[in-house]
Amino acid sequence: MQRVNDLWPQITFLENLSRAAYQVLRVKRDQVRAGDFFFALEHQLVHLQQELRTQTYLSGSYRTF
């Protein structure tokens, strides 16, 4: 496995987070929680970016299906 240095700032770049959110929307568009997230997308992405950069992000619980 090849390691790339200083990749975290690129991953947490707001444009990359936005692109990832729209990729998720294509799959999850019928779910209520997805609609809630996209209702205030810019605010949500800025908040997510801050949590990722300060390493305070906590993922939700996992569901097995």
Buried (B, 14 or more C-beta within 10 A) or exposed (E): EEEEEEEEEEEBEEEBBBEEBEEEBEEBEEEEEBEEBBEEBEEBBEEBBEEBEEEEEEEEEEEEE
